[in-house]
Every structure is written in C-alpha cells, then in structure tokens.
C-alpha cells in the first residue's frame, strides 16, 4: 500500500539532513574537469529545484548559468560554439526518459556531467555521467515532496563547493518545527478555496522556482488549474486573468518586493480579487513560519504549498498520492518504468 503524501512530507527534515551530508562528502573529493559555465538540466520537480538553486550557482562566479528542459538542452547542444559547461542532470526518479537522453548526450559530447538521482539503480546512473545519489529513501508516488527538498539541499551544497559564498543553512533541526504550522496554515487557506478556478504563485529568482513547484504540486494532487510565474511577469498582464474565485500568492522578500506585492494586492482587492503576500520573514496567514533571510529559506517556503496541495485534493475527494488522471505518465511515455 502506498504511503500517504503526508508521511513523505513529515519525513523531509531527515531527508534534507541526509542529502546535505551526502553532498558534503561528495564535494570533499569532487574535482570536475575545466569548464566555462554551468548547465542545469531537468524536468518537472527537478526543473523547479534547479531553478531554486540557480542563483547560488550564479554566485559561484563560474560563468553563465542556464536552466534547461532536457529536450531543449539536447536540441541546442550542437550550437555551443566551443563552450564547455559543467552539466548537472537531475532526476529524482532517475527514470525520466528525456533527462536520461540529455545525460547521455552530454557525456557523448565530452562535457563534464554529474547526474543526481534518488535511485542508484535507475537508468540515469548508466549514462556514463558521474553519479551522486540522493539519500531521501523510497518515494513511489508522482508528486515528489522529500525528493524536491533533498534536491534543493544537495544543489545548494554543490554550489558552495564551486565557490558560492556560504549561507546559513536550514537543516532538519530548523525544518522540523515548521511542518505542523505549515499544515495548519494550509488547511486554513484551503477552507476558503472550495470554488477556486485558478491558483497563481509568483516569485523572483529562487522563489520563482518555489512558485513553479507549488503550482505543480497543486495541479498534480488536487487537479486544479495553476500557473507559476516570475513576479514581473505576473504584474505585466497576467492579473487580468484572476477572478473573484481565484487566488494569487506572491512570494516577496525584502522591503521593495513586499511593497510591490502589497500594491498589487490592494489594486486587486478593489476589483474583488485576492492576492496574498508571502513574506519569508512572516505573513499574517502563516503563523509560526518566520524564516531567516537566507537562500535556504526556499525549503521552508515550500512546506505550506505541499500541505495546501494535500488539503485541496482531500477537499475535492481525491487521493493526493494517486493524482487526478492516474497513470498518465505511462500513456505519455515520459518515464522508463511504470511508476507515476
């Protein structure tokens, strides 16, 4: 019997600590060949985790840092004009077909390539790329939670190994006390979304990655239309699609971002629409979730969205771990195995 998503969410503090430790051990002896930029490759939750971590790789000052969908990476591989990026290929399941193909293509092109997966025996590990195993434990469901946080934690450590300035870490000790407050806050928010027709989450830079993951989880578990956007994109036309039944959440950190988001919230309130401002330092609708100003706060910011996806699914009579359309991955042929 498949464990409920709630159990995986509660396992995340331990999974994060194991991932940090494993990445640290790997980094102690990791000597990638010469490179002149960084390519981050993955899809779904892996793409989102790479987007969260991208600013940390930028901070390492090792050249341009680009996040790619796997098929786009392969399509553009022959147009790099002599560039030799260090390629990170991430797939939590290790069974994403296009990600496997991207890793193989990078290796065949002679690029230094590191594959990261939670499943050492998965096909991604047989591509010829250097392998780093994420020790988050089994997660045989489509909507990954601990796999996402484990991925972000590992990537943050690797970015520091490449030269990003060390930042205060949100480890399992700091994450564990946030689990239940996040669940309670999500339950309260879900109670007012019975007739929701659209959920939007927006954020800048790393928080854009959180927004992508938040909306992916809600779509996967609750079967609701969602969209994750950069904040600037939200403000340039997308709010016209928000109705009185929808909700937009803007992740805003720092005085300037918060003021911008509050201006949008006030403007939409005058039109009968809801925009909530999610400030990592503390939001009225997120009691107990004040987070330090560190790139690692993305781990804590993700928690209420995971619980919101669960609460919305259950309110709609759905099982979060099954997903609305069941075994869609097999019909779309996006995985090399039969898992969701």
FENVEN-V255892 format. One record per pair of residues at least 6 apart in sequence whose ideal C-beta (glycine too) atoms are under 8 Angstrom apart, sorted by the first residue. I is the first residue (numbers start at 0). J is the second residue. Records with the same first field share a line. If there is no record, write none. Layout:
BEGIN
I=J ; J
END
This chain:
BEGIN
1=139 ; 140 ; 320
2=140 ; 320
3=319 ; 320
4=140 ; 142 ; 144 ; 220 ; 305 ; 308 ; 309 ; 319 ; 320
5=182 ; 309
7=138 ; 140 ; 144 ; 145
8=144 ; 145 ; 178 ; 182 ; 302 ; 305 ; 306 ; 309
9=178
10=136 ; 145
11=144 ; 145 ; 148 ; 149 ; 171 ; 174 ; 178 ; 302
12=170 ; 171 ; 172 ; 174 ; 175 ; 178
13=171
14=134 ; 135 ; 136 ; 145 ; 146 ; 148 ; 149
15=145 ; 148 ; 149 ; 152 ; 169 ; 170 ; 171 ; 174 ; 298
16=170 ; 171
17=134 ; 135 ; 149
18=133 ; 134 ; 135 ; 148 ; 149 ; 150 ; 152 ; 153
19=152 ; 153 ; 156 ; 168 ; 170
21=131 ; 132 ; 133 ; 134 ; 153
22=131 ; 152 ; 153 ; 156 ; 157 ; 160
23=156
25=131 ; 157
26=156 ; 157 ; 159 ; 160
29=157 ; 160
31=85 ; 111 ; 113
32=111
33=83
34=61 ; 62 ; 83 ; 84 ; 85 ; 110 ; 111
35=62 ; 82 ; 83 ; 84
36=61 ; 62 ; 63 ; 64 ; 65 ; 82 ; 83 ; 84 ; 85
37=56 ; 59 ; 61 ; 62 ; 63 ; 64 ; 65 ; 84 ; 85 ; 86 ; 87 ; 161
38=65 ; 67 ; 72 ; 84 ; 85 ; 86 ; 87 ; 105 ; 110
39=49 ; 52 ; 53 ; 56 ; 64 ; 65 ; 66 ; 67 ; 87 ; 89
40=49 ; 66 ; 67 ; 68 ; 69 ; 72 ; 86 ; 87 ; 88 ; 89 ; 98 ; 101 ; 102 ; 105
41=48 ; 49 ; 69 ; 88 ; 89 ; 90 ; 95 ; 98
42=68 ; 69 ; 90 ; 95 ; 97 ; 98 ; 333
43=95 ; 215
44=91 ; 143 ; 146 ; 147 ; 150 ; 212 ; 215
45=89 ; 90 ; 91 ; 95 ; 98 ; 150
46=66 ; 68 ; 211
47=147 ; 208 ; 209 ; 211 ; 212 ; 215
48=89 ; 147 ; 150 ; 151 ; 154 ; 208 ; 212
49=66 ; 87 ; 89 ; 150 ; 154 ; 208
50=66 ; 205 ; 207 ; 208 ; 211
51=151 ; 154 ; 205 ; 208 ; 209 ; 212 ; 297
52=151 ; 154 ; 155 ; 158 ; 205 ; 208
53=64 ; 66 ; 204 ; 205 ; 208
54=204 ; 205 ; 294
55=154 ; 155 ; 158 ; 159 ; 163 ; 166 ; 205 ; 294
56=64 ; 154 ; 158 ; 161 ; 163
57=64
58=158 ; 162 ; 163 ; 164
59=158 ; 159 ; 161 ; 162 ; 163
60=162
61=85 ; 161 ; 162
62=84
63=84
65=84
67=75 ; 101
68=97
69=88 ; 95 ; 97 ; 98 ; 100 ; 101
70=97 ; 100 ; 101
72=101 ; 104 ; 105
73=97 ; 100 ; 101 ; 104
76=104 ; 105 ; 108
83=109 ; 110 ; 111
84=110
85=110 ; 111 ; 112 ; 113
86=102 ; 105 ; 110 ; 111 ; 112 ; 113 ; 128
87=112 ; 113 ; 115 ; 154 ; 157
88=98 ; 101 ; 102 ; 105 ; 112 ; 113 ; 114 ; 115 ; 123 ; 126 ; 128
89=98 ; 114 ; 115 ; 116 ; 150 ; 154
90=98 ; 99 ; 114 ; 115 ; 116 ; 121 ; 123
91=116 ; 117 ; 133 ; 135 ; 138 ; 143 ; 146 ; 147 ; 149 ; 150
92=116 ; 117 ; 118 ; 121 ; 143 ; 146 ; 334 ; 336 ; 338
93=99 ; 114 ; 116 ; 117 ; 118 ; 119 ; 120 ; 121 ; 122 ; 123 ; 124
94=118 ; 121 ; 122 ; 123 ; 334 ; 335 ; 336 ; 338
95=123 ; 333 ; 334 ; 335
96=332 ; 333 ; 334 ; 335
97=333
98=123
99=122 ; 123 ; 126 ; 335
102=112 ; 114 ; 123 ; 126 ; 127 ; 128
103=126 ; 127
105=112 ; 128
106=112 ; 126 ; 127 ; 128
107=127
111=129
112=126 ; 127 ; 128 ; 129
113=128 ; 129 ; 130 ; 131 ; 157
114=123 ; 124 ; 126 ; 128 ; 129 ; 130 ; 131
115=130 ; 131 ; 132 ; 133 ; 150 ; 153 ; 154
116=123 ; 124 ; 130 ; 131 ; 132 ; 133
117=132 ; 133 ; 134 ; 135 ; 136 ; 138 ; 146 ; 149
118=124 ; 132
119=130 ; 132
121=335 ; 336
122=335
123=130
124=130
131=153
133=146 ; 149 ; 150 ; 153
134=149
135=145 ; 146 ; 149
136=145
138=144 ; 145 ; 146
139=338
140=320 ; 339
141=219 ; 320 ; 322 ; 328 ; 338 ; 339
142=215 ; 216 ; 219 ; 220 ; 308 ; 319 ; 320 ; 322
144=216 ; 305
147=212 ; 301
148=174 ; 298 ; 301
151=297 ; 298 ; 301
152=295 ; 298
155=166 ; 168 ; 294 ; 295
159=165 ; 166
166=293 ; 294 ; 295
167=291 ; 293 ; 295
168=293 ; 295
169=290 ; 291 ; 293 ; 295 ; 296 ; 298 ; 299
173=299
174=298 ; 299 ; 302
176=287
177=287 ; 288 ; 299 ; 302
178=302
180=285 ; 286 ; 287 ; 288
181=285 ; 288 ; 299 ; 302 ; 303 ; 305 ; 306
182=306
183=286 ; 287
184=284 ; 285 ; 286 ; 287 ; 288 ; 303 ; 306
185=303 ; 304 ; 305 ; 306 ; 307 ; 309 ; 310
186=306 ; 310
187=284
188=284 ; 303 ; 307 ; 310
189=307 ; 310 ; 311 ; 314
192=198 ; 246 ; 311 ; 314
193=314
194=244
195=223 ; 244 ; 245 ; 246 ; 311
196=224 ; 242 ; 244 ; 245
197=223 ; 224 ; 225 ; 226 ; 240 ; 241 ; 242 ; 244 ; 245 ; 246
198=214 ; 217 ; 223 ; 224 ; 225 ; 226 ; 245 ; 246 ; 247 ; 248
199=214 ; 225 ; 226 ; 227 ; 228 ; 233 ; 237 ; 241 ; 245 ; 246 ; 247 ; 248
200=209 ; 210 ; 213 ; 214 ; 225 ; 226 ; 227 ; 228 ; 247 ; 248 ; 249 ; 250 ; 304
201=207 ; 210 ; 227 ; 228 ; 229 ; 230 ; 232 ; 233 ; 247 ; 248 ; 249 ; 250
202=208 ; 209 ; 210 ; 229 ; 230 ; 249 ; 250 ; 251
203=229 ; 230 ; 231 ; 250 ; 252 ; 256
205=294 ; 297
206=250 ; 252 ; 297 ; 300
207=227 ; 228 ; 229 ; 230
208=297
209=250 ; 297 ; 300 ; 301 ; 304
210=227 ; 228 ; 250
211=227
212=227 ; 301 ; 304
213=225 ; 227 ; 248 ; 301 ; 304 ; 307 ; 308
214=225 ; 226 ; 227
215=225 ; 227
216=304 ; 305 ; 308
217=223 ; 225 ; 304 ; 307 ; 308 ; 311
218=224 ; 225
219=308 ; 322 ; 323
220=308 ; 309 ; 311 ; 312 ; 317 ; 319 ; 322
221=308 ; 311 ; 312 ; 314 ; 315 ; 317 ; 319 ; 323
222=312 ; 315 ; 317 ; 322 ; 323 ; 324
223=311 ; 315
226=237
228=237
230=249 ; 250 ; 251 ; 256 ; 259 ; 260
233=247 ; 249 ; 263
234=259 ; 263
238=247 ; 263 ; 267 ; 272 ; 274
241=247 ; 267 ; 272 ; 274
242=272
243=271 ; 272 ; 273
245=272 ; 273
246=273 ; 274 ; 275
247=263 ; 267 ; 272 ; 273 ; 274 ; 275
248=274 ; 275 ; 276 ; 277
249=260 ; 263 ; 264 ; 274 ; 275 ; 276 ; 277
250=277 ; 279 ; 300
251=257 ; 259 ; 260 ; 276 ; 277 ; 278
252=278 ; 279 ; 280 ; 292 ; 296
253=292
257=276 ; 278
260=274 ; 276
261=276
263=274
264=273 ; 274 ; 275 ; 276
267=273 ; 274
268=274
275=282 ; 284
276=282
277=285 ; 300
279=289 ; 290 ; 291 ; 292 ; 296 ; 299 ; 300
280=289 ; 290 ; 292
281=288 ; 289
282=288
285=303
288=299 ; 302 ; 303
290=296 ; 299 ; 300
308=319
309=319
312=318 ; 319
313=319
317=323
322=339
326=337 ; 339
327=339
328=334 ; 338 ; 339
329=337
END
